């Protein structure tokens, strides 16, 4: 089963590490559907949007995590959700769900308001709306 997720990378390595990371990303280009990089003097930050099997995504993050000077956060799963600007979804978090994953009477799109922060391993169920203060908005 394919999943969609976000992989966050912080790179503090030398040029050789950058070249090796580029090779890894090329090797997994079949599951990388989006990429954004922010170069900084002290470190580079890269966000990848990936879509693939859990095994393939884990293989990518495992290879990246083995590079010297590279920190990887992954494992967030987002299904059927509207994610507002400047949201943060930490590693292992689960936002929303598929229609098949719950009772059809309770399923719905999940909405995260701008600036919402979803913590590590936190679960936001389907049909939930959260504002930037992490408070549920009633319909």
N, C-alpha and C positions, 0 to 999 in steps of 0.2 A: 504494500500500500504506500502510495506517495504521500509525503508530508511537505508542508511549506514552513519555513522557519527563517530565523535571522541568526547569523554568526557574526559576533563582534571580535575584532582582532586589534590588539595593540602591539605594535612592532617597534622595538628599541634596538634592533640588530644592525650589524654592519652591512655593507653593500653585498657581500656574499650571501647573507641571510635573506636580503631583499630578493636577490636573483633566485634563490632556492624557493622562496615563497611564491614567486611568480610562476615557477615551474609547477608547483603543487596546484596552484589555482588553474593553470592550463590543463593539467591532468584531470581536473574535476569540472571543466567548463560545461559539461553536459548537465550539471545540476545547479549551476550558478545562473540565476535569471536576472540578477541586478547587483551592482557593486558601487559603493561610494567611498572615496578615500579623502581623508583630511590630513594633509601633511603638516607636521609641527616640528619645531626644532628639536624638542626633547623626545618626541615619539610620534609615530604615524598611527592614525586610527582608521580602520577600514570596517565597513559594514557590508556583509554579503547577504543577499536574499537568495535562499536556496530552495529547490523543490526536487525531492527525490525520496528514495527509500531511506528508512532510519539507518540501515546498514551503510549505505553510501554516504550519508551526511556524517555519520560517526567516523567513517574512514577518513573523510576530509578533515574533520576537526582533530582527529588523532594525529594525522601527518603534520598539520599546522602546529599543534601543541608540542611536537617533538623538535621543532626548530629552535635554536638558541635565540633568546631575546624576544620570543613571541608568546603573548598571552591570548588565550582563546576563551570566549564565553559563548555557549550555545545551548541548545536544548529547549528553547522557548517554542511553543506550538500555538499558532493562531489559526482558528477556523471560523469562517463566516463572521467577521468582525470589522467594524469601522474603527480605525485607530487614529485619534486626533493628533494634530501637530505637536511635536516635542514630547511625545509619550516615551516612556521607558518600560520595556518588558524584559525582566531579568532572566537569567539562565534557569531552565527547568520550569518556567511558568507556563500555564495553559490558559488561553483566552478563548472563550466561545466553545463551539462544538458543532459537529455535523448534524444534519437532521436525523441521521440514522443512530446517533449516539444517545438520544434521549427520547422521552415521550413526545410525540408530535404536538400534543396540546400545550407543552411547556417550552418547546423549542422556539428560538427567535434569534435574530441578529444581536450580537453583543456590541456595545458602543463604549469606547473609552474617550472621554473628553480630552481636549488639549491639555498637555502637561501631566496627565495621569501617570503614576508610577506603580507598576505591578512588580512586587518583590519576587525574590528567588523562590521557586517552587510554589508560588501562589496560584490558586485556581480561581478564575472568573467564569462562572457558568454561563451557558447560553441564555439569551433573553435578558441580559443584565446591562444597565447603563450606569457608568461611573463618571463622576465629574472630576475635576483636577484635584479636589481634596479627598479623593478616594471614597466619597459618599455616594450611595446608590440614589439614582434619580428615579422617582416614581412616575409611572405613566398614568 
